Amino acid sequence: MIRRPSWRSACMTLALLCAVPQIAQAQAENAVQKFSFAPTSPPSQANEIPLRTGPQAPDVPAENWFLMNGELNVRNVSAATLTPFLPSPDKATGTAVIVAPGGGFLGLAMETEGFAVARWLADHGIAAFVLKYRLVPTPADFGVYTTELRAAFSGKPTGVRPPQDTPAYARDDGLAALALVRSRAKEWRIDPARVGMMGFSAGAFTTIVTTLSAKPGERPAFIAPIYGRLTTREVPADAPPMYAVLAADDHFFASQGFGLIDGWLQAKRPVEFHLYQNGGHGFGLGRPDTTSNGWIEGFKNWLTVNKLLGQR
């Protein structure tokens, strides 16, 4: 069964509302009927590690967990954290990946683009760390929030809209996550020279901006932006190897060009880019019955070929 529309799709619909009103209006009329919301309790976070980056503003409402079409999400994150998913010692490869979920910087799809991905990586010998990075504030009252979001879907005036690019505090959380994982590499039995970063949608933005903002020698060992914007950016000579994934029918980013890929090639840095025939936006680990299904196995093979996975 094809996965239902999720929070990450909803937030990027908001981005489209800002950019292409005529197209967005037609999509929004259908989206209002497709998305359901329900409050829920936070999951157990016993092993969640605080990142010492501080709140981005003093007036951010309390962190709020909820379900969108049955999928676990969080919003109003004002204190960044990192949640480890470590492989069993008999599977461990010494490689680690920081996983940044998406959600238009208005929320985070913590299960489908965070915990589920981290479990897959850990099951395949890769230590994973889910980054809950700081977000743009949304209304504290859940009812007001959902009303505002539905208004945005319908093209009506609303204050619930994503930013144009990665907020500085989300970038800082990415940098802090890299530093923390490397500082505890011995404890977690990972190689500090093989700590990479993967991000989905807005998390892909965060991954790219974190990488390009890091000082030389402190960048991720490799990156994997998954269905993020691939427009042109200045690429440094020491840019890490990159594995990028996008679907040709992604109505947000497929038509915006692939300048980032060109930049990596021009900088003569290793890059692999998969433009899948179909899959849409927000396919997570892969949408059944589309060519996007199974992309993460390709990512693992890419790590192996580039000698980034290590030996068991």
N, C-alpha and C positions, 0 to 999 in steps of 0.2 A: 504493500500500500504506500502511496506517495505521502510524504509527511505534510501535515497541514501547515498553513501559513503561521509563522512564529513571530516572536517579539523582534528579532533582528530584521525580518522583512518589514514589519510595521514601522520601525524607526527609520529605515531607509526610504520607505514610502513618504515619510515626513520630509526627508531631504529632497525628494523629487518634488514635493509640493512647493518648496521654496524655489526650485530651479526651473521646472517646466509645468506651469500651472494648468495648461490645457490638457496635457496627457494625464497629469496627476489627478485632475478632477474626475475623469472617467474611471481611473483606477480606484480612487477614493470611494466612489459610490458603491463599488463592489466590496471594498475592504471593510467598510463599516459593518457589513453583515457577516464577515468571515472571522473576525477576531472577538474572542471572549476573554474576560478578565475575572479573576477571583483572588481574594487575599489568601495568604498562606503563612505558616510559621517558618522561621529560618531553619535551614537544615542543621544537623549537628556540625559544629565547626571546631571540634576539640583540637585539631592539629593546625588550625589557621594561624599564620604567623604575621603579626603587624609589621608594616613597613614604616619606618620612621621618616615620613615625608610631611606630616602635618595636614590639617584640613585646608582646602582651597579658599574657604570663606567662613565667617563665623555664623552665617544664617542659613546653612544648608539644613533642610528638614531631616528627621531621623531616617536612617536606612530602612528600606521597606522591601520585603520579599513578597512575591506574588506569582500567580500562575497566569500565563497567557496561552490559551488553547491547550491547557494542561501541562505546559512546559515551565520549568522553574526559572524565574528571573529575579533580578534585584535592581533597585533604583536608589537614587539619593545616597550613593556611596561617597562618604566624606573622609574615610580613613582606609587607605589601601592595605590589602593583605595578600599573602601568598599561601596557597594550600598545596603541600607536597603529595604526590602520588609516586611512591618509590617501587621499583621492580623487586621481585624476589632475588636474593643473592645469586641463585643459580641461573637467572636470566640476565642479570645486569650487564650492560655494555660499557658503562662509564659515561655515556652521552646523556645530556639533559636538555629539556626544552621548556621554556617559559611560554605558557599558553594564555593568550589574551582574547577573551570572548568579544563578540560584537554587540551592537544595539544602538547605534547612532549617537553614542555618548549620552543618551538619555536613560539607558538601562543596560544590563548585561544578560545575555542568554547563557546563564551559568551552567545549565545541564548540557544542552546540545552542543555548545561551542566551548565548553570548559571541562566539566567533570567527565563527560563521555569520551572526549578526545584524550584527556589525561589518562583515563583507565586503559584506553587502547594502547597508548604509548608505553605505559608501565607494563602491560601484558606482553609487550614485544621488547622488553629489556631497556627501555628508555625512561629515565627519571623525568617526571613531568611536574610542573608547578603552575597551578592556575592563578593567574593574576586578577584580582578584583581591584581594578583601578578606579580612581576618583572620577565622578561624573558631573554633568551639568545638573543643577538642581531642578526638580519638578515639584508641583504642588504637594504639600504634606498630606492633605486629605485625599484618600484613595478615590472616593467618589468624584471629587473635583478633577483629579488627575485623569480618570478614565473619560470623563465628560470632555475635558480639554483635548484629549487624544482623539476622540471620535470627531470632535469639531475639526481638528486638523485633517483627519481622513476625508472629511466632506469639503475641504477647501475653505472653511470658515475661519475668521480671525481667531488666533490662539497664541498663547505665549509658550506653548510646548513645541519647540523646534530644535533640531540639532545644530551644532556649530558648523562652520564651513570646513574646519580642519581640526586636527588634534589639539586639544587644550594643553597648555604648558604643564599643568599638574598631572595629566595622564602620561605625558612624556617623562616627567620626573619620576613617576611611579615605575615606568618601564626601566629606567636607569637604575633605580633603587633595587628593583628585583634582580637585575643582572649582578649588581654588587653583592647582594645578600647570598645568592646561590653560589657564587664563586667563593665567598668568604667561608662558607660551610661545606665546601666540596669534599673535604676529607671525611667529615661526619656522614655525608650522604653517599660516599663512595663513588663520586663522579670526577671526571677530569675537568678542571677549571678551563682548559683550553678547548673544551667541546661543549660549551653552554650556548645553545641557540635560542631563537625566539620565533614563535608562530602566532599569527593573529588572524581573526576572521572579521571581514567587513570593517567596522570602525576599529576593531582590534588589529586589523592589517594596517590601517593608518598609523596606529600607535606603534606597531612593530617597525614600520619604515622610518617614522620620525625619530623614534628612540635610537635606531641604528645610525641614522645620519647625524644625530646630535651628539652621540657618544664621542669621547676623545679617542684619538688613535691608540690602539692597543686595548681599548675597553669596549669595543663593539662586540655584538654577538658573534659567535664563531660561524653561524649560518642563520639564515632567516627564511621564513615561509609565509609570505602574505597570501591569504586565501580569500578569494573574491573581494579584494579591495580595489581602490582606485589605482590605476597604473599609469597615471599621467607623468609628464617629464619632471624630474628633479635633478639637481646637480649631484653626481655620483663621485665620491672620493676614490682615490687610487687604491685605498686599502678596504674597499667595500667587501663584506663577507660574501661567500657563495649564497645564491638565492634560488629558491624553488617557489615559483609562483603559479597559482591556479585561478582560472576564471572560466565561466561558461559563456559561450557565444550568445546565449539568449538571456544573459543577465541584463535586465532593463535599466540598471543604474550605471554600470561601469563599462560594459562591453563596447559601447559606442564612443567612449572618451579617449580611445587610442592607447598605445602601449609604449609611451615614451620612456617609462621607467625601465622597461626591458632593453630598449635601445641604449639607454644610458649605461646600463650594466655592461652591455656588449662593447660600447665605445671605450669604457674604462678598462676593457679586457679582463673583466672579472667573471668567474664562473656563474652561469645562470641557466636554469631550465624553466621553460614556460609551457604550461598546458592550457590551451584554449579548447575546452571541451565543447562538443557540439551542442549539448543541452544539459540542463541542471538548474537553470534559473539562478536566483540569488538566495543565499542562506541555506545551502544544501548540507551543511554540517559535515559529517563523515561520508556523505554521499547520498544522493537521492535515488532510490530504487527506480529501475526502468529508464535511467538516463545514463549517459556516458560518464557523468561525474562520479558514479558509484565506484569505489575502489581507489580513488586518487591517493589515499593515505598509504596504501601499499607501495605505490610508486615513489612516494616521498621516502619511505624507509629504504627502498632499493637505491634511491639517489644518495642517501647518507652512506650506504655501504660502498657504493662505487667511488665516492669521493673520500673514502677512508675517514669518515666522521663518526662512524658507529662503534668502532673499537672491537675488541675480541671478547667473547664470553669466556 
